């Protein structure tokens, strides 16, 4: 993480993707980048750059990331510590 210029908090708050050129993407963009490597999911990634889709996916990603501990199949490790708490 540190080699990429990311903090521990960065790693706790969203997914990250590093492409072949070393470009860093976070959040919904990172998920879309990683899905391009799965042939049957790649077609879904073409929607991300379309007008209105990026903000919608970003908003959904943020909601899921903030509420992941409430989703089915989650574990206690999915919960984030309260802001300003020491880890």
N, C-alpha and C positions, 0 to 999 in steps of 0.2 A: 504494500500500500504506500509506504513512504517513498519508494522508488518512483511511484507514479504521481507523487505530490498530493496524495490523499491522506486525510486524517482518519483516525478510528471512527469518529462520528460520521464522516462521509461514507464509510463502509457499512455503518449501521442503518443509515437512512435510505439508501437506495442501491440498486444493482449497478454494476459498472462493466463496461466492455472496452477492451483495447483492440483496435484493428491492426492489420498487418503493418501499417505505417506508424503505429504508435499513437494514433488519435484516440482520445478518451471520450466515451459517451456515458451518460448516466440516465437512470430512470427508464421511461418508456422507450426512449431512443436506444438504450443499451439492450433492452429486451428485443426490439425489432432487429437490431444488428445481429444478435445471436441467433435469432430465428432464421436468418438467411442461410445458415449452415445446415438447416434441415430441409431437404428438398420439398417435402409436402407442406411445410409451413411457409416457405418463401413467398408464395403468391400473396399471403396476407400482409406481408411487409411493404408491398407496393402502395398500400393505402395510406401509410403513415405520412408521407410528404404532401398529400392532397390538402387543399384548403379546408380548414375546420376539423380535420381528422387529428392532426398533431396535438392541438390544444385539448381535444376531447380525450385522446389516449393518455396524454400527460396528466390530466385531471383524474382519470380513472386509476392510473398507476399510483399517483400520490395517495388517493383514498385507500387503495389496497395496501400500500406500504404502511400507512398510518394505522390501519385496522387489522393488520395481518394476524395478530394474536387472537382476534375474535372469529376468524374464518374457520370453517370445518377443517379438521386435520392439523390445526396448529398445536404447538407445544408451548410450555412456559418460556422456552428460549426465544420464541418469536416476539415476546413483549419487549419494548424498549424501556430503558430506565427513564424516570421523569427528567425533564430538562433541568440542567444545572446540578444534577446529582453526580457523585463520584462513582466511578466504576470500580 
